[in-house]
Amino acid sequence: MKRKLRINGHSHLLPYPEEIPEFMREKGIFWVDKERKFMLQKGWKRPVTDSSFF
């Protein structure tokens, strides 16, 4: 399956949750929830406001 990459308005490309290495979530460095509604870090979360983030 080939995915079309998109860049959001801030020029950040947000990976799909399954593309983020597991150690990053385990250490609280960075992850995206399974529903792709929030990007998170330890003690921080921000809503993903548009599908263009992915």
mmCIF file as gemmi writes it, N, C-alpha and C atoms, coordinates in Angstrom:
data_model
loop_
_atom_site.group_PDB
_atom_site.id
_atom_site.type_symbol
_atom_site.label_atom_id
_atom_site.label_alt_id
_atom_site.label_comp_id
_atom_site.label_asym_id
_atom_site.label_entity_id
_atom_site.label_seq_id
_atom_site.pdbx_PDB_ins_code
_atom_site.Cartn_x
_atom_site.Cartn_y
_atom_site.Cartn_z
_atom_site.occupancy
_atom_site.B_iso_or_equiv
_atom_site.pdbx_formal_charge
_atom_site.auth_seq_id
_atom_site.auth_asym_id
_atom_site.pdbx_PDB_model_num
ATOM 1 N N . MET Axp A 1 ? 0.846 -1.181 0 1 0 ? 1 A 1
ATOM 2 C CA . MET Axp A 1 ? 0 0 0 1 0 ? 1 A 1
ATOM 3 C C . MET Axp A 1 ? 0.89 1.242 0 1 0 ? 1 A 1
ATOM 4 N N . LYS Axp A 2 ? 0.678 2.103 -0.934 1 0 ? 2 A 1
ATOM 5 C CA . LYS Axp A 2 ? 1.461 3.327 -1.031 1 0 ? 2 A 1
ATOM 6 C C . LYS Axp A 2 ? 0.629 4.487 -0.51 1 0 ? 2 A 1
ATOM 7 N N . ARG Axp A 3 ? 1.203 5.241 0.422 1 0 ? 3 A 1
ATOM 8 C CA . ARG Axp A 3 ? 0.494 6.38 1.006 1 0 ? 3 A 1
ATOM 9 C C . ARG Axp A 3 ? 0.994 7.676 0.395 1 0 ? 3 A 1
ATOM 10 N N . LYS Axp A 4 ? 0.084 8.581 0.183 1 0 ? 4 A 1
ATOM 11 C CA . LYS Axp A 4 ? 0.44 9.905 -0.295 1 0 ? 4 A 1
ATOM 12 C C . LYS Axp A 4 ? 0.858 10.734 0.911 1 0 ? 4 A 1
ATOM 13 N N . LEU Axp A 5 ? 2.07 11.26 0.888 1 0 ? 5 A 1
ATOM 14 C CA . LEU Axp A 5 ? 2.557 12.074 1.997 1 0 ? 5 A 1
ATOM 15 C C . LEU Axp A 5 ? 2.013 13.49 1.871 1 0 ? 5 A 1
ATOM 16 N N . ARG Axp A 6 ? 1.631 14.043 2.993 1 0 ? 6 A 1
ATOM 17 C CA . ARG Axp A 6 ? 1.132 15.418 3.019 1 0 ? 6 A 1
ATOM 18 C C . ARG Axp A 6 ? 1.88 16.199 4.084 1 0 ? 6 A 1
ATOM 19 N N . ILE Axp A 7 ? 2.017 17.469 3.858 1 0 ? 7 A 1
ATOM 20 C CA . ILE Axp A 7 ? 2.657 18.352 4.823 1 0 ? 7 A 1
ATOM 21 C C . ILE Axp A 7 ? 1.613 19.362 5.267 1 0 ? 7 A 1
ATOM 22 N N . ASN Axp A 8 ? 1.508 19.569 6.591 1 0 ? 8 A 1
ATOM 23 C CA . ASN Axp A 8 ? 0.494 20.494 7.093 1 0 ? 8 A 1
ATOM 24 C C . ASN Axp A 8 ? 0.927 21.947 6.895 1 0 ? 8 A 1
ATOM 25 N N . GLY Axp A 9 ? 0.115 22.879 7.322 1 0 ? 9 A 1
ATOM 26 C CA . GLY Axp A 9 ? 0.369 24.303 7.14 1 0 ? 9 A 1
ATOM 27 C C . GLY Axp A 9 ? 1.622 24.818 7.814 1 0 ? 9 A 1
ATOM 28 N N . HIS Axp A 10 ? 2.122 24.083 8.793 1 0 ? 10 A 1
ATOM 29 C CA . HIS Axp A 10 ? 3.345 24.487 9.478 1 0 ? 10 A 1
ATOM 30 C C . HIS Axp A 10 ? 4.557 23.757 8.918 1 0 ? 10 A 1
ATOM 31 N N . SER Axp A 11 ? 4.376 23.078 7.812 1 0 ? 11 A 1
ATOM 32 C CA . SER Axp A 11 ? 5.43 22.31 7.14 1 0 ? 11 A 1
ATOM 33 C C . SER Axp A 11 ? 5.935 21.136 7.959 1 0 ? 11 A 1
ATOM 34 N N . HIS Axp A 12 ? 5.089 20.587 8.815 1 0 ? 12 A 1
ATOM 35 C CA . HIS Axp A 12 ? 5.437 19.394 9.58 1 0 ? 12 A 1
ATOM 36 C C . HIS Axp A 12 ? 4.714 18.2 8.98 1 0 ? 12 A 1
ATOM 37 N N . LEU Axp A 13 ? 5.437 17.129 8.807 1 0 ? 13 A 1
ATOM 38 C CA . LEU Axp A 13 ? 4.832 15.89 8.352 1 0 ? 13 A 1
ATOM 39 C C . LEU Axp A 13 ? 4.638 15.01 9.566 1 0 ? 13 A 1
ATOM 40 N N . LEU Axp A 14 ? 3.405 14.652 9.875 1 0 ? 14 A 1
ATOM 41 C CA . LEU Axp A 14 ? 3.106 13.856 11.055 1 0 ? 14 A 1
ATOM 42 C C . LEU Axp A 14 ? 2.975 12.395 10.648 1 0 ? 14 A 1
ATOM 43 N N . PRO Axp A 15 ? 3.779 11.511 11.239 1 0 ? 15 A 1
ATOM 44 C CA . PRO Axp A 15 ? 3.7 10.096 10.862 1 0 ? 15 A 1
ATOM 45 C C . PRO Axp A 15 ? 2.42 9.447 11.378 1 0 ? 15 A 1
ATOM 46 N N . TYR Axp A 16 ? 2.018 8.392 10.709 1 0 ? 16 A 1
ATOM 47 C CA . TYR Axp A 16 ? 0.902 7.59 11.203 1 0 ? 16 A 1
ATOM 48 C C . TYR Axp A 16 ? 1.34 6.917 12.495 1 0 ? 16 A 1
ATOM 49 N N . PRO Axp A 17 ? 0.401 6.644 13.41 1 0 ? 17 A 1
ATOM 50 C CA . PRO Axp A 17 ? 0.767 6.055 14.706 1 0 ? 17 A 1
ATOM 51 C C . PRO Axp A 17 ? 1.633 4.805 14.587 1 0 ? 17 A 1
ATOM 52 N N . GLU Axp A 18 ? 1.34 3.935 13.636 1 0 ? 18 A 1
ATOM 53 C CA . GLU Axp A 18 ? 2.11 2.699 13.488 1 0 ? 18 A 1
ATOM 54 C C . GLU Axp A 18 ? 3.516 2.918 12.931 1 0 ? 18 A 1
ATOM 55 N N . GLU Axp A 19 ? 3.808 4.113 12.431 1 0 ? 19 A 1
ATOM 56 C CA . GLU Axp A 19 ? 5.135 4.421 11.898 1 0 ? 19 A 1
ATOM 57 C C . GLU Axp A 19 ? 6.09 4.966 12.962 1 0 ? 19 A 1
ATOM 58 N N . ILE Axp A 20 ? 5.579 5.297 14.132 1 0 ? 20 A 1
ATOM 59 C CA . ILE Axp A 20 ? 6.408 5.842 15.21 1 0 ? 20 A 1
ATOM 60 C C . ILE Axp A 20 ? 7.027 4.679 15.976 1 0 ? 20 A 1
ATOM 61 N N . PRO Axp A 21 ? 8.342 4.672 16.159 1 0 ? 21 A 1
ATOM 62 C CA . PRO Axp A 21 ? 8.982 3.576 16.895 1 0 ? 21 A 1
ATOM 63 C C . PRO Axp A 21 ? 8.407 3.429 18.307 1 0 ? 21 A 1
ATOM 64 N N . GLU Axp A 22 ? 8.184 2.193 18.731 1 0 ? 22 A 1
ATOM 65 C CA . GLU Axp A 22 ? 7.567 1.9 20.032 1 0 ? 22 A 1
ATOM 66 C C . GLU Axp A 22 ? 8.362 2.488 21.194 1 0 ? 22 A 1
ATOM 67 N N . PHE Axp A 23 ? 9.703 2.522 21.075 1 0 ? 23 A 1
ATOM 68 C CA . PHE Axp A 23 ? 10.508 3.05 22.182 1 0 ? 23 A 1
ATOM 69 C C . PHE Axp A 23 ? 10.195 4.517 22.451 1 0 ? 23 A 1
ATOM 70 N N . MET Axp A 24 ? 9.78 5.256 21.413 1 0 ? 24 A 1
ATOM 71 C CA . MET Axp A 24 ? 9.455 6.675 21.612 1 0 ? 24 A 1
ATOM 72 C C . MET Axp A 24 ? 8.219 6.824 22.494 1 0 ? 24 A 1
ATOM 73 N N . ARG Axp A 25 ? 7.239 5.949 22.296 1 0 ? 25 A 1
ATOM 74 C CA . ARG Axp A 25 ? 6.045 5.977 23.152 1 0 ? 25 A 1
ATOM 75 C C . ARG Axp A 25 ? 6.399 5.507 24.559 1 0 ? 25 A 1
ATOM 76 N N . GLU Axp A 26 ? 7.154 4.413 24.66 1 0 ? 26 A 1
ATOM 77 C CA . GLU Axp A 26 ? 7.522 3.856 25.964 1 0 ? 26 A 1
ATOM 78 C C . GLU Axp A 26 ? 8.274 4.868 26.825 1 0 ? 26 A 1
ATOM 79 N N . LYS Axp A 27 ? 9.133 5.671 26.199 1 0 ? 27 A 1
ATOM 80 C CA . LYS Axp A 27 ? 9.914 6.666 26.941 1 0 ? 27 A 1
ATOM 81 C C . LYS Axp A 27 ? 9.199 8.012 27.048 1 0 ? 27 A 1
ATOM 82 N N . GLY Axp A 28 ? 8.015 8.13 26.436 1 0 ? 28 A 1
ATOM 83 C CA . GLY Axp A 28 ? 7.252 9.374 26.504 1 0 ? 28 A 1
ATOM 84 C C . GLY Axp A 28 ? 7.813 10.48 25.635 1 0 ? 28 A 1
ATOM 85 N N . ILE Axp A 29 ? 8.602 10.107 24.621 1 0 ? 29 A 1
ATOM 86 C CA . ILE Axp A 29 ? 9.223 11.108 23.749 1 0 ? 29 A 1
ATOM 87 C C . ILE Axp A 29 ? 8.196 11.714 22.793 1 0 ? 29 A 1
ATOM 88 N N . PHE Axp A 30 ? 7.452 10.847 22.094 1 0 ? 30 A 1
ATOM 89 C CA . PHE Axp A 30 ? 6.448 11.319 21.135 1 0 ? 30 A 1
ATOM 90 C C . PHE Axp A 30 ? 5.611 10.142 20.663 1 0 ? 30 A 1
ATOM 91 N N . TRP Axp A 31 ? 4.3 10.367 20.505 1 0 ? 31 A 1
ATOM 92 C CA . TRP Axp A 31 ? 3.43 9.387 19.869 1 0 ? 31 A 1
ATOM 93 C C . TRP Axp A 31 ? 2.136 10.059 19.451 1 0 ? 31 A 1
ATOM 94 N N . VAL Axp A 32 ? 1.388 9.377 18.611 1 0 ? 32 A 1
ATOM 95 C CA . VAL Axp A 32 ? 0.078 9.822 18.155 1 0 ? 32 A 1
ATOM 96 C C . VAL Axp A 32 ? -0.909 8.751 18.588 1 0 ? 32 A 1
ATOM 97 N N . ASP Axp A 33 ? -2.046 9.157 19.16 1 0 ? 33 A 1
ATOM 98 C CA . ASP Axp A 33 ? -3.009 8.147 19.619 1 0 ? 33 A 1
ATOM 99 C C . ASP Axp A 33 ? -3.589 7.376 18.432 1 0 ? 33 A 1
ATOM 100 N N . LYS Axp A 34 ? -4.131 6.207 18.722 1 0 ? 34 A 1
ATOM 101 C CA . LYS Axp A 34 ? -4.621 5.297 17.675 1 0 ? 34 A 1
ATOM 102 C C . LYS Axp A 34 ? -5.711 5.925 16.811 1 0 ? 34 A 1
ATOM 103 N N . GLU Axp A 35 ? -6.515 6.809 17.387 1 0 ? 35 A 1
ATOM 104 C CA . GLU Axp A 35 ? -7.584 7.469 16.63 1 0 ? 35 A 1
ATOM 105 C C . GLU Axp A 35 ? -7.07 8.667 15.832 1 0 ? 35 A 1
ATOM 106 N N . ARG Axp A 36 ? -5.786 8.985 15.999 1 0 ? 36 A 1
ATOM 107 C CA . ARG Axp A 36 ? -5.135 10.118 15.324 1 0 ? 36 A 1
ATOM 108 C C . ARG Axp A 36 ? -5.812 11.444 15.652 1 0 ? 36 A 1
ATOM 109 N N . LYS Axp A 37 ? -6.245 11.59 16.91 1 0 ? 37 A 1
ATOM 110 C CA . LYS Axp A 37 ? -6.866 12.843 17.352 1 0 ? 37 A 1
ATOM 111 C C . LYS Axp A 37 ? -5.903 13.718 18.142 1 0 ? 37 A 1
ATOM 112 N N . PHE Axp A 38 ? -4.853 13.114 18.732 1 0 ? 38 A 1
ATOM 113 C CA . PHE Axp A 38 ? -3.884 13.867 19.524 1 0 ? 38 A 1
ATOM 114 C C . PHE Axp A 38 ? -2.465 13.395 19.238 1 0 ? 38 A 1
ATOM 115 N N . MET Axp A 39 ? -1.532 14.34 19.221 1 0 ? 39 A 1
ATOM 116 C CA . MET Axp A 39 ? -0.113 14.003 19.276 1 0 ? 39 A 1
ATOM 117 C C . MET Axp A 39 ? 0.32 14.276 20.708 1 0 ? 39 A 1
ATOM 118 N N . LEU Axp A 40 ? 1.138 13.395 21.253 1 0 ? 40 A 1
ATOM 119 C CA . LEU Axp A 40 ? 1.456 13.459 22.673 1 0 ? 40 A 1
ATOM 120 C C . LEU Axp A 40 ? 2.948 13.339 22.946 1 0 ? 40 A 1
ATOM 121 N N . GLN Axp A 41 ? 3.356 13.911 24.07 1 0 ? 41 A 1
ATOM 122 C CA . GLN Axp A 41 ? 4.661 13.726 24.685 1 0 ? 41 A 1
ATOM 123 C C . GLN Axp A 41 ? 4.39 13.584 26.167 1 0 ? 41 A 1
ATOM 124 N N . LYS Axp A 42 ? 5.379 13.172 26.925 1 0 ? 42 A 1
ATOM 125 C CA . LYS Axp A 42 ? 5.182 13.034 28.369 1 0 ? 42 A 1
ATOM 126 C C . LYS Axp A 42 ? 4.699 14.365 28.948 1 0 ? 42 A 1
ATOM 127 N N . GLY Axp A 43 ? 3.503 14.369 29.544 1 0 ? 43 A 1
ATOM 128 C CA . GLY Axp A 43 ? 2.958 15.575 30.157 1 0 ? 43 A 1
ATOM 129 C C . GLY Axp A 43 ? 2.428 16.619 29.187 1 0 ? 43 A 1
ATOM 130 N N . TRP Axp A 44 ? 2.225 16.259 27.912 1 0 ? 44 A 1
ATOM 131 C CA . TRP Axp A 44 ? 1.787 17.227 26.912 1 0 ? 44 A 1
ATOM 132 C C . TRP Axp A 44 ? 0.967 16.517 25.855 1 0 ? 44 A 1
ATOM 133 N N . LYS Axp A 45 ? -0.087 17.171 25.372 1 0 ? 45 A 1
ATOM 134 C CA . LYS Axp A 45 ? -0.812 16.659 24.214 1 0 ? 45 A 1
ATOM 135 C C . LYS Axp A 45 ? -1.401 17.82 23.444 1 0 ? 45 A 1
ATOM 136 N N . ARG Axp A 46 ? -1.502 17.647 22.14 1 0 ? 46 A 1
ATOM 137 C CA . ARG Axp A 46 ? -2.03 18.683 21.265 1 0 ? 46 A 1
ATOM 138 C C . ARG Axp A 46 ? -2.982 18.013 20.289 1 0 ? 46 A 1
ATOM 139 N N . PRO Axp A 47 ? -4.141 18.615 20.055 1 0 ? 47 A 1
ATOM 140 C CA . PRO Axp A 47 ? -5.07 18.008 19.102 1 0 ? 47 A 1
ATOM 141 C C . PRO Axp A 47 ? -4.538 18.074 17.673 1 0 ? 47 A 1
ATOM 142 N N . VAL Axp A 48 ? -4.81 17.037 16.936 1 0 ? 48 A 1
ATOM 143 C CA . VAL Axp A 48 ? -4.532 17.03 15.501 1 0 ? 48 A 1
ATOM 144 C C . VAL Axp A 48 ? -5.796 17.59 14.868 1 0 ? 48 A 1
ATOM 145 N N . THR Axp A 49 ? -5.686 18.769 14.314 1 0 ? 49 A 1
ATOM 146 C CA . THR Axp A 49 ? -6.878 19.511 13.914 1 0 ? 49 A 1
ATOM 147 C C . THR Axp A 49 ? -7.327 19.288 12.479 1 0 ? 49 A 1
ATOM 148 N N . ASP Axp A 50 ? -6.533 18.595 11.673 1 0 ? 50 A 1
ATOM 149 C CA . ASP Axp A 50 ? -6.906 18.426 10.277 1 0 ? 50 A 1
ATOM 150 C C . ASP Axp A 50 ? -6.301 17.147 9.731 1 0 ? 50 A 1
ATOM 151 N N . SER Axp A 51 ? -6.974 16.512 8.815 1 0 ? 51 A 1
ATOM 152 C CA . SER Axp A 51 ? -6.452 15.276 8.223 1 0 ? 51 A 1
ATOM 153 C C . SER Axp A 51 ? -5.179 15.523 7.425 1 0 ? 51 A 1
ATOM 154 N N . SER Axp A 52 ? -4.902 16.784 7.059 1 0 ? 52 A 1
ATOM 155 C CA . SER Axp A 52 ? -3.687 17.079 6.3 1 0 ? 52 A 1
ATOM 156 C C . SER Axp A 52 ? -2.423 16.898 7.131 1 0 ? 52 A 1
ATOM 157 N N . PHE Axp A 53 ? -2.561 16.69 8.45 1 0 ? 53 A 1
ATOM 158 C CA . PHE Axp A 53 ? -1.396 16.413 9.276 1 0 ? 53 A 1
ATOM 159 C C . PHE Axp A 53 ? -0.761 15.087 8.888 1 0 ? 53 A 1
ATOM 160 N N . PHE Axp A 54 ? -1.549 14.173 8.281 1 0 ? 54 A 1
ATOM 161 C CA . PHE Axp A 54 ? -1.049 12.844 7.938 1 0 ? 54 A 1
ATOM 162 C C . PHE Axp A 54 ? -0.855 12.718 6.456 1 0 ? 54 A 1
